[in-house]
Amino acid sequence: MKRYIAFAIILSICTVLNVFLIEKTDFFNINETTSLEVSFSEESGHITAQWDKLPYPCIYKVETFSKTTGRVDGEPTYHKFLEEYTSSSEYALPSSAIPMYYQVTAYGIFGKLASPFDVIPNPNYTNPPAPVTIVHYTAENPASVKPYLVWHSVPRAVIYEVEILSAPPEKEGGVELSEKNHLFSTRRVYTNGYQADLSEYASRGTLYYRVRALDLDRKPIGVFSRSEAITIDKSLTPPDYPLINTFDKMPGTETPLYPVYQWIPMHDERLYEVELMIEPPSDASATGPSKNREWYHTADDSFSCYDEYPRPYAGTYYWRVRAIDKNGKTIGRYSDIATFTVPERKGGVFAAAFGDSITHGGGALSYSPFNAEYSYTTYLDFPALNLGRSGDTAHTTAMRFEDDVLPFHPRNLIIMTGSNDLRSYLTADDIIKDITTIREKCLANDIRPIFLTLMPINPANIEKAFHTPSDPDWMTKMKKINAFIREQEYYIDLEPYFYNKSHTLLDDDLSIDGLHPDIVGKMLMAEIINMNKDKFRK
């Protein structure tokens, strides 16, 4: 036994010494490597990165970043989302809904072996922007006559236009419909997927489709995607259920306190019902409601549904959606079951974000808080619970403090509310009164209130997007409210960063609808907060 132990010790020493000598003498000239070759492969929307494996024992650190806006003095070029380790020479990239960047560094026993390769972008996000197909219908995986066409989302796209063709277009890309091979097209697509009815053309055997993103004015964002063949098998049963839309999810994000549920709708069906459970349904194949559902809600002509109740309790939640007729009967069957998990949170959390829809998330009209890329908490350098609720006024935000904030007892509460009130005919003093109430409730519960100044709005864009007027005196109200916020002990000043060039309105480049910042706007909010981390209590 002693002889075995001695042999094992000697072997370990020799191994370590061997690696040490190799690393230090750089026998393989690894340390002279300034860049490692990397390539990508994709299957069903999931991308894997591969690189050359080094010839001696090491591990690889894989870091995932997004680029910052460059609008805040002193901020870094990249924001880190994830850092993971692998001993393999490949890594399944986390899904994302924005351009992401990656860096891999090799480490041996005695530290870094080689310089990391240059930061590389996710290949799904091109310039000019073009959707990239996720689901492929090949001869080995043919489509029914009503297939779901799914692609990676394009940031800031309000709607998508899908074109069905008899053959590839005369020229790939561009912004014009095909002249020779066009069969039909539709602009009634508000998410990154569409169930097409191809039954009229199924006898052709193979069709083609492509898609482009459009803005609020139906103008192109970028160009058409590369045309994709659709091999059709008329004998296949078409899917008769909505498709849960989890294709582009941001890495490392949690469901907000008030969840939102999202799917790709069935062709020409406009009424949907979502049900929520705390355990899987007793009969997943049944077409009627689950006997153990905790909550349900009907969404009209929609692809998303907002939960009206907070979900603070730890555990796994199960949800699904069905299309229904005017009598509440199921059309087809339920979708597959989706889940989200609320983690156990013991003791006070470091930070939480509290407010209206600007906090809750969403933007570019078609994106809800389900799309975490439209939430500023996604881009913070520290974890923060999202306690926002869409539709809140300053008063309703204050009213739910005890129910929605106190159970988590955050050390720091980031507060932004009152933007909806700018559009109403409430006075600045009314709004300040509610903000004061929130401050007093924080102080009474040993929570540090950190207020964000309100951002300007753009009434013309709000009218175009929501068909609602705004108080002509909104600017005067905002200035008075922000002056009050700047008198608080802890505040972060967002207002100066969000004006257009004339310094009169919310910048169109930061918000399509004139009220809710889009992706760049939410990034900018987070970056300003990140540069003010010294105001947070440790």
Summary of the structure (lengths in Angstrom):
residues: 538
radius of gyration: 26.3
end to end distance: 52.4
largest distance: 89.3
contacts: 1727
relative contact order: 0.09
helix: 21%
strand: 28%
